[in-house]
Amino acid sequence: MSDMASHLEIAIASIQCFTNDGTLDEGELGFLLGLALRNDEVDEDEKRVLGSIFGKVAEADVTPVVWQRIEEARRRHGI
């Protein structure tokens, strides 16, 4: 998928993450963030896609570690 725009890669990968159990685990979240941070910055399209993904995640449905990483990503990257 390396020729594809990174925000599209993130969107497609998130479908697979949510399909298996309806939410994100720590590994899946790390993978999605890793796609966004490959070039050491999160661009506006990546922020939009990650924001949409994060909006589908309820704190009650993920581990405290995953929720903390989501909140940290929101703060650090303005998502």
Buried (B, 14 or more C-beta within 10 A) or exposed (E): EEEEEBBBBBBEBBEEBBEEEEBBBEEBBEBBBEBBBEEEEBEEBBBBBBBEBBEEBEEEEBBEEBBEBBEEBBEEBEB
